[in-house]
Amino acid sequence: MAKTNPFQFLQEVRNEANKVTWPSRRETLITTGLVLLMVLMSSLFFLFTDTVIRWGLALILGAR
C-alpha cells in the first residue's frame, strides 16, 4: 500500500467531505420527530405487553 503524506491525506479527506449531501434543518427536525414518536410508541407497546404478561402470570399462579 502506497504511503501518502499527511497534507495530501487531509486534502483528500476535505474533497470527500465536500461530496457528502447533508440533510437540511427541516429534514433533520422531521427525522428527529419521527424517531421520538417511534420511541414513544415502542415504549407504550412494551409497557402494555409487560402489564398483560404480568397480569396473566398472576392469574395463572394465583398471586395478587
Distance bins in CASP14 RR format, pairs under 12 A and 6 or more apart:
PFRMAT RR
TARGET T0000
AUTHOR 0000-0000-0000
RMODE 2
METHOD distances of the structure
MODEL  1
2 8 0 0 0 0 0 1 0 0 0 0 0
2 9 0 0 0 0 0 1 0 0 0 0 0
3 9 0 0 0 0 1 0 0 0 0 0 0
4 10 0 0 0 0 1 0 0 0 0 0 0
4 11 0 0 0 0 1 0 0 0 0 0 0
4 12 1 0 0 1 0 0 0 0 0 0 0
4 13 0 0 0 0 0 1 0 0 0 0 0
5 11 0 0 0 0 1 0 0 0 0 0 0
5 12 0 0 0 0 0 1 0 0 0 0 0
6 12 0 0 0 0 0 1 0 0 0 0 0
6 13 0 0 0 0 0 1 0 0 0 0 0
7 13 0 0 0 0 0 1 0 0 0 0 0
7 14 0 0 0 0 0 1 0 0 0 0 0
8 14 0 0 0 0 0 1 0 0 0 0 0
8 15 0 0 0 0 0 1 0 0 0 0 0
9 15 0 0 0 0 0 1 0 0 0 0 0
9 16 0 0 0 0 0 1 0 0 0 0 0
10 16 0 0 0 0 0 1 0 0 0 0 0
10 17 0 0 0 0 0 1 0 0 0 0 0
11 17 0 0 0 0 0 1 0 0 0 0 0
11 18 0 0 0 0 0 1 0 0 0 0 0
12 18 0 0 0 0 0 1 0 0 0 0 0
12 19 0 0 0 0 0 1 0 0 0 0 0
13 19 0 0 0 0 0 1 0 0 0 0 0
13 20 0 0 0 0 0 1 0 0 0 0 0
14 20 0 0 0 0 0 1 0 0 0 0 0
21 27 0 0 0 0 0 1 0 0 0 0 0
22 28 0 0 0 0 1 0 0 0 0 0 0
23 29 0 0 0 0 1 0 0 0 0 0 0
23 30 0 0 0 0 1 0 0 0 0 0 0
23 31 1 0 0 1 0 0 0 0 0 0 0
23 32 0 0 0 0 0 1 0 0 0 0 0
24 30 0 0 0 0 1 0 0 0 0 0 0
24 31 0 0 0 0 0 1 0 0 0 0 0
25 31 0 0 0 0 0 1 0 0 0 0 0
25 32 0 0 0 0 0 1 0 0 0 0 0
26 32 0 0 0 0 0 1 0 0 0 0 0
26 33 0 0 0 0 0 1 0 0 0 0 0
27 33 0 0 0 0 0 1 0 0 0 0 0
27 34 0 0 0 0 0 1 0 0 0 0 0
28 34 0 0 0 0 0 1 0 0 0 0 0
28 35 0 0 0 0 0 1 0 0 0 0 0
29 35 0 0 0 0 0 1 0 0 0 0 0
29 36 0 0 0 0 0 1 0 0 0 0 0
30 36 0 0 0 0 0 1 0 0 0 0 0
30 37 0 0 0 0 0 1 0 0 0 0 0
31 37 0 0 0 0 0 1 0 0 0 0 0
31 38 0 0 0 0 0 1 0 0 0 0 0
32 38 0 0 0 0 0 1 0 0 0 0 0
32 39 0 0 0 0 0 1 0 0 0 0 0
33 39 0 0 0 0 1 0 0 0 0 0 0
33 40 0 0 0 0 1 0 0 0 0 0 0
33 41 0 0 0 0 0 1 0 0 0 0 0
34 40 0 0 0 0 0 1 0 0 0 0 0
34 41 0 0 0 0 0 1 0 0 0 0 0
35 41 0 0 0 0 0 1 0 0 0 0 0
35 42 0 0 0 0 0 1 0 0 0 0 0
36 42 0 0 0 0 0 1 0 0 0 0 0
36 43 0 0 0 0 0 1 0 0 0 0 0
37 43 0 0 0 0 0 1 0 0 0 0 0
37 44 0 0 0 0 0 1 0 0 0 0 0
38 44 0 0 0 0 0 1 0 0 0 0 0
38 45 0 0 0 0 0 1 0 0 0 0 0
39 45 0 0 0 0 0 1 0 0 0 0 0
39 46 0 0 0 0 0 1 0 0 0 0 0
40 46 0 0 0 0 0 1 0 0 0 0 0
40 47 0 0 0 0 0 1 0 0 0 0 0
41 47 0 0 0 0 0 1 0 0 0 0 0
41 48 0 0 0 0 0 1 0 0 0 0 0
42 48 0 0 0 0 0 1 0 0 0 0 0
42 49 0 0 0 0 0 1 0 0 0 0 0
43 49 0 0 0 0 0 1 0 0 0 0 0
43 50 0 0 0 0 0 1 0 0 0 0 0
44 50 0 0 0 0 0 1 0 0 0 0 0
44 51 0 0 0 0 0 1 0 0 0 0 0
45 51 0 0 0 0 0 1 0 0 0 0 0
45 52 0 0 0 0 0 1 0 0 0 0 0
46 52 0 0 0 0 0 1 0 0 0 0 0
46 53 0 0 0 0 0 1 0 0 0 0 0
47 53 0 0 0 0 0 1 0 0 0 0 0
47 54 0 0 0 0 0 1 0 0 0 0 0
48 54 0 0 0 0 0 1 0 0 0 0 0
48 55 0 0 0 0 0 1 0 0 0 0 0
49 55 0 0 0 0 0 1 0 0 0 0 0
49 56 0 0 0 0 0 1 0 0 0 0 0
50 56 0 0 0 0 0 1 0 0 0 0 0
50 57 0 0 0 0 0 1 0 0 0 0 0
51 57 0 0 0 0 0 1 0 0 0 0 0
51 58 0 0 0 0 0 1 0 0 0 0 0
52 58 0 0 0 0 0 1 0 0 0 0 0
52 59 0 0 0 0 0 1 0 0 0 0 0
53 59 0 0 0 0 0 1 0 0 0 0 0
53 60 0 0 0 0 0 1 0 0 0 0 0
54 60 0 0 0 0 0 1 0 0 0 0 0
54 61 0 0 0 0 0 1 0 0 0 0 0
54 63 0 0 0 0 1 0 0 0 0 0 0
54 64 0 0 0 0 0 1 0 0 0 0 0
55 61 0 0 0 0 0 1 0 0 0 0 0
55 62 0 0 0 0 0 1 0 0 0 0 0
55 63 0 0 0 0 0 1 0 0 0 0 0
55 64 0 0 0 0 0 1 0 0 0 0 0
56 62 0 0 0 0 1 0 0 0 0 0 0
56 63 0 0 0 0 0 1 0 0 0 0 0
57 63 1 0 0 1 0 0 0 0 0 0 0
57 64 0 0 0 0 0 1 0 0 0 0 0
58 64 1 0 0 1 0 0 0 0 0 0 0
END
